[in-house]
Amino acid sequence: MVVPPRYRTNLCIGGKKIKSRNWIDRIQKSLPKIEPYLFLLPFFITFFIFYLWPVLFNVIITFTDWRGFHAGNYIGLKNYSELLSSSTFRKAFFNTLWYFVVAGGILLSSGFIVSYFLNKPSVRGKKFFRTLYFLPVAASPVIIGIIFVVIYDFHYGVLNYILGILGFSPADWLGDVKFSKPAVTGLFVWRIFGLIMMYYLVGLQGLDVSVLEAAEVDGANTWQTIFYIVLPLLRPIILFISVVVSIQVFQIFQEPTVLFSSLFLGGSGGPQDSALSIMQYVYRIGFSYQEMAKAAAATLLFMCIIGGIAFLQMKYLGFFERGR
């Protein structure tokens, strides 16, 4: 673009007229260098306001006694020491760890088994069963929780009715400390099972069919094919699924909240907080007790725990191996 003469200015130095570099020319020359950053600027502004700053603010307030309505005073590591010495926090942590081991193990194993058989060409009605398993994922967790409250009912629940037919005594799923965590686990597994199955199914459909056919020709049975061919080839998918399951398990909140609401037992953590999760504990001390700084410290510890577990999963599933 040529600047019209009327936009150009001349300077007089030592009695000679010298053309100055016009400001429009300078902007036009520097614009190609600035353009990419101008396009990225809205993203960086949004990222800082809604992602980076909340994380930084969360870290800062953990060292104060901030309650959300006034400027907090610096108290050092007091919030962390009170959390680690709190029996309720330890109970919530071990409850969540129990969910991680039991629910995570059930999801990883049963999800693979069901998806493996649904991927077989000889199975009829595969689309129907895939849709049927995936329906709870699309349903509202609150609605599912209310349905399971009816299923777990001590006097009129379907589960106890089936146990009675089989000759077992009825169990107080929502009122007994021994059954509160299994009740939450059953609801959580049923709600998220379809998603895990679909992840496995996508991985199985991406495998090279010729490799499986070659194993069948060589005389490999079903178990040998699964353990020596399918599972090693699915290792990246298993890593992804294990991380997703870990995050989902450590974020358990709605399931125990709906099952053990005040309408039934007078507390969202179940009898004697036997089913209390970490997310419920954070919500309780943050919004019920107005101890925002302590809740922020709990979330920071919670994030470090999830990060450590994810790192161990990636390490033992070969994510850091050379060439991956």
N, C-alpha and C positions, 0 to 999 in steps of 0.2 A: 504493500500500500504506500503510495507516494503522498506525502503531506503537501497540501496546496501552499503556494508561496505566501499567502496572507497569514498563515499560521507560523511562519518562520520569523525569527528575530535576528537582528544583526547587532553585534557589539562593536564599539569603537575603542580600540586599544592603540595608543601611540599614534593617533591620527589615521589608523587604518581600520577599515571595516572587516570584521571576521565573523563568519557565520557560526552561531552557537549550535550545539546539539540540542535539538528540540526535545521537550519532555515527552511528547507523543512517540517520537522515535525510540527513546530509551525504554518506554513501557512496552512497545511492540517487540523490541529485541529480547527483553527479559521475560515476556509472557510465556513462551514455550517452556522455560525452565520452571515457572511457578505453577503452570496449569495443573500438573498432576497433584500437587499439594492442595490446590484449591478444591479439586474434586474429592480429595480424601478428608478435607477439613470437617465436613458435617459428621462423618463417621467417628473421627477422633473426638470431637466435641461430645457426641452422644455416648461414646464409650467411656469417656472420663466422668461425665455427669452421672450415668446410670450404672456403671460397672466398677471402674477403678476407684472413684471417690468413696462410694459406700464401703468398699473393702478397706480402704485406708482409714476411714472414719471408724469402722468397726474395730480395727486394731488399736486405734488411739484411745477409744473410750474404755477399752478393757483395763486400762491402768488408772481409771477414775471411778468415782461413785455416781456417775451420771444416771439420772432416773427419767430423763426425757423431757423435763420441764424447766430445768435450771442448769447452769454451767456446773459441771462436775469438778470435784477436787481430786488432785493427784493422790493416789493411794498405793502406787507400786503394784506388786504382785498379790495383793490381798484377795482380789477376786479369784485368782487361780488357786490360791491356797485354800480358800473356803470351798471351792468346788471339789477339789481333790479330797478334802476332809469330810465332805457331805455324804452321808449314807444314802440319801435319795439319788444323788448323781451317780454314785457307784451302782446302785440298783438299776437305774435307767440304762447305764452303760452295759452292764452284764445282760440285761434283758434284750437289748438291741444286738449284742453279740450272739445271744441265743437264737434270735431271729435270723441273723446272718448265717450261722452254721446250719441250722435246721431248714429254714425256708430256702436259703441259697442252694443247699445240697439237693433238696427235692426238686427245685426248678431246673437246675442244671442237668440232673439225671433224667427225670421224667420228660422234660422238654425234648431231649435228644431221642429218647425211646419212641415217643409218639410221632415225632417228625420223621424219624427213620422209616417207620412202617407206613406213614402216610405218603412218603415219597416213592414207595414201591409201585411199579406199573400195574401189578396185579390187584391192588386194592381198589374196590369200587366205592363210589360216593366220596371221593377225596375232597371235592370242592365243598360238599355239604359239611363234612367234619371239620374242615379248616375254618369255615364260617362259624360253625357252632362253637369251636374252641376260642375263636377270637371275639365273640360277642361280649364277654365280660370286660374286655379291655375298653370297649367303646361305651360301656354303661357307666353311670355315675357311681363313684365309690360310696356315696351316702346312701343311695337307694339299695346297693348291694349289701351294705352294712345292716340296714333295717331288715332286709330279707333274712340275713344270717342271724339276726336277733331272734326272729321267729323260729328258725331252724334249730338254734341252740337252746330254746326255751326248755326249762327243766320239766314242766308238767305237760306241755302240749307240743314240744318240738319234734320235728320229723326225725332228727338224729337219734334222740332217745327212744323214739318209737321203733326205729330199725334195730337199735341195740336190744330192746326188749324182745323183739321177734327172734333175735339170734341167741337169746338166753343170758344177756348181760344186764347188770343193774344200771339204771339211768345215772348219768353224771351231771353235776351242776357246772356246765361249761362256763357260765358267766359269773358264778358266785364262789367258785372254789379256786384257791390259789394254785392247785396242781394243774387245773385245766385251762386257766386263763390264757397262758402263752400259746398252747396248742390251738385254742379257739381263734386267736389273732392270726396265727400262722396259716390255718386252714382258709380263712377269708382272704389273706394276702396272696397265697399261692393260687387259689381259684381265680382271683381277679387278674393276675398278671401272667398266668400260665400261657395264654394264647399268644402274647407278645413274644415270649421266649421261644415258643414253638415255631413261630413264623421266622425268627432270626435263624434258627437251626435249619429250617426248610429252605431258606434262601441259600445258605451255605451248601447244603446237600445238592441242590439243583445246579450249583455252580461247579460241582466236581466233574472231572473228565470221566465219561461213561466207559471209555475204552479201558481205563485202569481197572475199574470194577469188573468188567467183562473178562479181562485178562486174569484177574485173581480167581474168578469162577472157573475159567478154563484150566487153571493150574491146580484146581481141587481144593481151594480154600473154602472153609465153611463160613457160616454167618458170623460167628464170634471172631474168627481170625480176620475176616474182612473188616469188621468193625474196629478191632483193637490195633491192627497193624497197617490198615490202609485209610479207612474213613476218618478216624479220630486224629491221626497225625496230619492229614490234609486239612482238617477243620480247625487246626490249632489257632489260626488268626481269628476265626469266627468265635471259637470258645473263649479266647481272650476278651474279645469285645463283649460277649454275652456276660462273662463273669464280672466285668467292670460295671456293666449296666445293672446287673442284679445287685451288686454291692451297693451302688448308689441308691437304687430303689429301696432296698432293705433298710439302709440307714436313714432313709427319709420316711419311714413308717410313721404316720400320724393319724390319718383319717380312720383307719381300721379300728384301733383300740378306742379312739374318741367316740365313734358311733356305737361300738359294742358296749362300752362301759360309760355311757353318758349318765348324767345326774338323774335322769328319769328312772334309771334302773338300779344303779348301785351307789350313787352319790359320789362318783369320782371317775374321771376319764382314764385313770391308770389302772382300773380294775381293783379287785379286793386287795387291800394292803399294798397298792402300787405294784402288784406282781406282774403286770403287763405294761408298765410305764416304759415308753421309748424315750430316746434322747430328744427327739423333736418335741414330744409332749412336755418334757422337762424344761426345755428352752422356752416354750410358749408359756408354761406355768410361771416361771420366775420372771419372765419378761413382761407379760401382760396382766397376770393375776397379782403378782407381788410388786410390780413396777420396778424391778431391779434390772434395768436395761443393760447396764455395764456388765453385770454378772452373766446375763444371757448372751451378750456379745462374746464374752470370754469362753462360754460353753460352746458356742458355734465355732470359734476359732480352734478349740481343742478337737471338736468334731470334724472340722475340715482337715486337720493334720492326721487324724485317725484314718479317714477315708483315703487321703493321699498316700499314706503309708501302706494301706492294704492294696490299693491299686498298683503301687510300685512293686510290691511283692508278687502280685499276680502277673504283671508284665515280665518280671524277672524270671519266674519259674515256668512261664509259658513261652519263653524264648523270644520276647519282643526285642531285647537288646543284643541278640546274636548278630554276628557280622553277616552282612548281606541281606538282612531283612529290611 
